[in-house]
Amino acid sequence: MEFRAEELTFARQYVASREFERLSDAQVTTIVARGRELHRWFKAHPYVHNTINAAVIVFVFVADYLALMQLPGLFIAPGQDNSLGRVLLASALAGSLHSYLLYTLSSLSLHEAAAHKIVFLGTGALARFGQKIAANLCRLAASEPDYYSRDHMAHHAKFGTEDDAEFLNFVFPRRYYLTFLPLAAFINFTDFIAHRPPTYTRSRIISAISSTAYSGLYLFLTWQVWGPVFALVTMFVFLPHVGFYLDRLRQFTEHNLMPLENKNGSRSFGVGFWGLLVGGGPWGSPCHLEHHLVPSIPWYQQLYLHGFVKRIMTPRQREQFMLTPVVGFPLLWWRLVRELHAFELRPR
């Protein structure tokens, strides 16, 4: 993701112009202490940890097969003259779920495996092999792990500074809007992307070949079972867009207009509908504040820590860092867009 100095300038001006109830030193100390306890637990139970993540990966692949090869049967019959409307409905549901599942797999692979290297623990050959595979599963969704992991670790180490390679605390809305153009996941309409480099490196070419092979296999299978219209609409309309839109929505909202510091610079969407949808499932990034507070713990412990953090926050802090039920995320998105436009256009 390209760093823009003017966005950092605006972010500093915005933070200076707003009152924000930050986490106190006592709260941060309490949270970090609990995080260390969780970290010690998962380090002491590598087999449980590895089993959890292996089950997640198996679940995603099984769910993906069911979404593409079984779910459409609720609406259309194989080899029959189905109406165009029913075919498009089946394609919309199956294709959106397929794209979302690859988004969740990519999130786990990029974030937990490639960047933080904690999907599979252990020094044995099997654990090392599993970790390497996990770090490259994102390639099935056309994501590039080497590029992402380098920038993501700089994001943690240099948060809110000129060296933050994923600076997200002030994102011009026009950068975000350009991601809605067709195939923006692959074409450089905007530099507001994080899953791949802007040029075709050797690693990105490997990802392109991997994703083409995986999606091509399902294109062939769905064409054979559900027909060409279903297969083409699913793979060329819904697959490249739904998961990508959710990923861009996540990065547009998780840090935007938050303080320029690790312990107060993120939101936590939680484990409700919006958190799991936008965050890429439980193993994605629904609890991003907790991740920045204790980056060494895995995704399932972040979910637990979310409840702990929420309990020790003041009402004002919960309002700033977390979502209200049901309507919280749409209201957050609208507030960000409105305030970003207003702040960008105000007289200097």
C-alpha positions in Angstrom: 0.0 0.0 0.0 1.5 3.3 -1.0 2.2 5.8 1.8 0.9 9.3 1.2 2.5 12.1 3.3 -0.5 14.4 3.0 -2.7 11.7 4.6 -0.4 11.6 7.6 -0.5 15.4 7.8 -4.3 15.3 7.8 -4.3 12.5 10.4 -2.2 14.6 12.7 -4.4 17.6 12.3 -7.5 15.6 12.8 -6.3 13.9 16.0 -5.1 17.3 17.4 -8.6 18.8 16.8 -10.6 16.1 18.5 -11.0 14.9 22.1 -10.4 11.2 22.6 -10.6 9.1 25.7 -7.6 6.9 25.5 -6.9 3.7 27.3 -5.3 4.5 30.6 -1.9 3.1 31.5 -3.6 0.9 34.1 -6.0 -0.5 31.5 -3.2 -1.2 29.1 -1.1 -2.9 31.8 -4.1 -5.1 32.7 -4.8 -6.0 29.1 -1.2 -6.8 28.3 -0.9 -8.9 31.5 -3.9 -11.0 30.4 -2.5 -11.2 26.9 0.7 -12.6 28.3 -1.2 -15.3 30.2 -3.0 -16.3 27.0 0.3 -16.3 25.1 1.9 -18.6 27.6 -1.1 -21.0 27.3 -1.0 -21.4 23.6 2.7 -21.8 23.5 2.4 -24.5 26.1 -0.4 -26.3 24.1 1.0 -26.5 20.5 -1.0 -29.6 19.6 -4.3 -28.0 20.6 -3.4 -24.8 18.8 -2.3 -26.7 15.6 -5.5 -28.8 15.7 -7.7 -25.7 15.9 -6.0 -24.1 12.9 -5.9 -27.4 10.9 -9.7 -27.7 11.5 -10.3 -24.2 10.3 -8.4 -24.8 7.0 -10.3 -28.1 6.4 -13.6 -26.4 7.2 -13.0 -23.6 4.7 -12.2 -26.1 1.9 -15.2 -28.3 2.7 -17.5 -25.3 3.0 -16.1 -24.0 -0.4 -16.9 -27.3 -2.1 -20.4 -27.3 -0.6 -21.0 -23.7 -1.6 -20.2 -24.3 -5.2 -21.2 -27.9 -5.8 -24.2 -28.4 -3.4 -25.8 -25.1 -2.5 -26.9 -24.3 -6.1 -29.0 -27.4 -6.0 -31.4 -25.6 -3.7 -32.4 -23.3 -6.6 -31.5 -25.1 -9.9 -31.4 -28.6 -11.1 -28.3 -30.0 -12.9 -28.9 -30.7 -16.6 -32.3 -29.0 -16.6 -33.6 -26.0 -18.4 -33.6 -23.6 -15.4 -34.8 -20.1 -15.6 -32.2 -17.3 -15.9 -33.5 -15.7 -12.7 -32.9 -18.9 -10.7 -29.5 -19.4 -12.2 -28.4 -15.9 -11.4 -29.8 -16.2 -7.8 -27.9 -19.4 -7.3 -24.8 -17.9 -8.8 -25.1 -14.8 -6.6 -25.4 -16.8 -3.4 -22.8 -19.5 -4.2 -20.3 -17.0 -5.8 -20.6 -14.5 -2.9 -20.0 -17.3 -0.4 -17.1 -18.7 -2.4 -15.5 -15.3 -2.6 -16.1 -14.7 1.2 -14.6 -18.1 2.1 -11.4 -17.4 0.1 -11.3 -14.0 1.8 -11.3 -15.7 5.2 -8.7 -18.2 4.1 -6.5 -15.4 2.7 -6.9 -13.5 5.9 -5.7 -16.4 8.0 -2.9 -17.2 5.7 -1.6 -13.7 5.2 -2.0 -12.4 8.7 -1.5 -15.3 11.1 0.8 -17.5 8.9 2.8 -15.3 6.6 3.1 -12.2 8.8 3.0 -13.5 12.4 4.0 -17.1 11.7 1.7 -18.6 14.4 -0.7 -20.9 12.5 1.3 -24.0 13.2 3.8 -24.2 16.1 6.7 -26.6 16.5 10.2 -27.2 15.3 9.5 -30.6 13.7 9.3 -31.3 10.0 5.5 -31.7 10.0 5.0 -28.4 11.9 7.4 -26.5 9.6 5.8 -28.0 6.5 2.3 -27.0 7.8 3.4 -23.5 8.5 4.9 -23.1 5.1 1.7 -24.4 3.4 -0.5 -22.2 5.6 1.5 -19.1 4.6 1.0 -19.9 1.0 -2.7 -20.8 1.0 -3.5 -17.1 0.4 -2.2 -17.6 -3.2 -5.4 -19.5 -4.0 -7.1 -16.1 -3.5 -4.5 -14.3 -5.7 -2.8 -12.8 -2.6 0.9 -12.5 -2.2 2.4 -13.4 1.2 5.9 -12.0 0.9 4.7 -8.5 0.0 2.0 -8.5 2.7 4.1 -9.9 5.5 6.9 -7.3 5.0 4.5 -4.3 5.0 2.4 -5.7 7.9 5.3 -6.1 10.3 6.4 -2.5 9.5 2.8 -1.5 10.3 3.2 -2.8 13.8 6.7 -1.6 14.4 6.2 2.0 12.9 2.5 2.5 13.5 1.2 6.0 12.6 4.5 7.3 11.3 6.1 7.9 7.9 7.5 4.3 8.0 4.1 2.7 8.5 3.8 0.6 5.4 0.0 0.2 6.0 -0.8 3.7 7.1 -4.6 3.7 7.5 -5.4 6.4 10.0 -6.5 8.8 7.3 -7.6 7.4 4.0 -8.8 9.7 1.3 -12.3 8.5 0.3 -11.5 8.7 -3.4 -8.8 6.1 -3.0 -11.4 3.8 -1.4 -14.1 4.5 -4.0 -11.8 3.4 -6.8 -11.7 -0.1 -5.4 -15.3 -0.5 -6.6 -14.3 -0.4 -10.2 -14.5 -3.8 -11.9 -11.5 -6.1 -11.3 -9.8 -3.6 -9.1 -8.3 -6.5 -7.1 -6.1 -7.1 -10.1 -5.9 -3.8 -12.0 -4.2 -0.7 -10.6 -7.1 1.7 -10.5 -6.0 2.6 -7.0 -3.0 2.1 -4.7 -5.4 1.3 -1.8 -4.6 -2.4 -1.8 -2.6 -4.6 0.6 -2.9 -8.2 -0.7 -0.5 -7.8 -3.7 2.3 -5.6 -5.0 1.4 -3.1 -7.8 3.7 -4.9 -10.3 4.1 -8.5 -11.4 6.9 -9.9 -9.3 7.9 -13.5 -9.3 5.9 -14.2 -6.2 2.8 -12.5 -7.6 3.0 -14.6 -10.7 3.1 -17.7 -8.6 -0.1 -16.4 -6.8 -1.7 -15.7 -10.1 -1.0 -19.2 -11.4 -2.2 -20.8 -8.1 -5.4 -18.9 -8.0 -6.1 -19.5 -11.7 -5.6 -23.3 -11.2 -7.9 -23.4 -8.2 -10.6 -21.3 -9.6 -10.2 -22.9 -13.0 -10.9 -26.3 -11.5 -14.1 -25.1 -10.0 -15.0 -23.2 -13.2 -14.8 -26.6 -15.0 -16.7 -28.5 -12.4 -19.5 -25.9 -12.0 -19.8 -25.6 -15.8 -20.2 -29.4 -16.1 -22.8 -29.6 -13.3 -24.7 -26.2 -13.2 -24.1 -24.9 -16.7 -22.0 -22.2 -18.4 -24.1 -19.2 -17.2 -23.8 -20.2 -13.6 -20.0 -21.0 -13.9 -19.1 -17.8 -15.7 -21.1 -15.4 -13.5 -19.9 -17.1 -10.3 -16.2 -17.0 -11.3 -16.0 -13.7 -13.2 -18.6 -11.5 -11.4 -18.8 -12.5 -7.8 -15.5 -14.3 -7.0 -13.2 -11.3 -7.9 -15.3 -8.7 -6.1 -17.2 -9.7 -3.0 -14.3 -10.8 -0.8 -12.1 -7.9 -2.1 -14.9 -5.3 -1.3 -15.1 -6.7 2.2 -11.3 -6.6 2.7 -11.2 -2.9 1.5 -14.1 -2.1 3.7 -12.3 -3.6 6.7 -9.1 -1.6 6.1 -11.0 1.6 5.4 -12.7 1.4 8.8 -10.5 -0.3 11.3 -8.0 2.5 11.8 -9.5 5.5 10.0 -9.6 8.7 12.1 -8.1 7.0 15.2 -5.1 8.2 17.2 -1.7 7.6 15.8 -0.5 5.1 18.4 -0.6 1.4 18.6 -2.6 1.0 21.8 -5.3 3.5 20.8 -5.2 3.5 17.0 -7.5 0.6 16.1 -11.2 -0.4 16.4 -12.6 -3.7 17.4 -15.6 -4.9 15.4 -16.2 -7.9 17.6 -17.8 -11.2 16.9 -21.2 -10.0 15.8 -22.5 -10.1 12.3 -20.5 -7.1 11.0 -17.3 -8.1 12.7 -17.4 -11.6 11.2 -18.5 -10.4 7.8 -16.2 -7.5 7.3 -13.4 -8.9 9.4 -13.1 -12.1 7.4 -14.6 -14.6 9.9 -13.4 -15.4 13.4 -9.9 -16.2 12.1 -9.7 -13.0 10.2 -9.4 -9.6 11.9 -12.7 -8.9 13.7 -10.8 -7.9 16.9 -8.1 -5.6 15.6 -7.7 -3.4 18.7 -6.8 -6.5 20.7 -4.4 -7.6 18.0 -2.5 -4.3 18.2 -2.5 -4.4 22.0 -1.2 -8.0 22.1 0.0 -9.0 18.6 1.6 -12.3 19.8 -1.6 -14.2 20.5 -3.6 -16.1 17.8 -7.0 -15.2 16.5 -9.1 -17.4 18.8 -7.5 -15.7 21.9 -8.1 -12.3 20.4 -11.8 -13.2 20.4 -11.6 -14.0 24.1 -9.5 -10.9 24.9 -12.2 -8.8 23.1 -14.7 -9.6 25.9 -12.1 -8.9 28.6 -11.2 -5.5 27.0 -14.8 -4.5 26.6 -15.5 -5.2 30.3 -12.8 -2.9 31.6 -13.6 0.0 29.2 -15.6 3.0 30.2 -18.8 3.7 28.2 -17.1 6.4 26.3 -14.2 4.1 25.3 -16.6 1.4 24.1 -18.3 4.0 22.0 -15.0 5.0 20.4 -13.3 1.6 20.0 -16.3 -0.7 19.4 -19.5 -1.1 17.5 -23.1 -0.7 18.8 -25.2 -3.8 17.8 -26.9 -4.1 14.4 -26.5 -0.6 13.0 -23.1 0.2 14.5 -21.0 -0.6 11.4 -23.2 1.3 8.8 -23.2 4.3 11.1 -19.4 4.1 11.5 -18.9 3.9 7.7 -21.2 6.9 7.1 -19.5 9.0 9.8 -16.0 8.3 8.4 -17.0 9.2 4.9 -18.7 12.4 6.1 -15.9 13.5 8.4 -13.2 12.6 5.9 -14.8 14.7 3.2 -15.5 17.6 5.5 -12.0 17.6 7.0 -10.3 17.3 3.6 -12.2 20.2 2.1 -12.1 22.6 5.0 -10.2 25.9 4.6 -6.5 25.8 5.5 
